[in-house]
Amino acid sequence: MEENDGEKQSGRKGVEMLDSNQILDIMNQTFMLALRIALPFLLISMILGIVVAIFQAATSINEQTLSFVPKLIAIVILLSVLGSTLLKTMQDFFVMILGLVAGG
């Protein structure tokens, strides 16, 4: 019986290695997933930070907690709204990765 290239590279019979294109594709998908998950939180924090900074500059209020509390409240609300969707997205990605690891 002949071994295929993946079996030769891995040194184990019946084990196929991922090629570099598959690995790069997985890395790209990982970075895109991280961006999709983090972007809503980063955007809302940035927008609220700018709004609070403008408010503080206009009113000469220099309270440090004034910028933290609105961001915290907005992130908690955003997490409660988008949490299940983001969790499902991560779950689908991990199932896909585990399928690749298992050889599927």
Beta strands, then each sheet from edge to edge (+ up, - down):
end
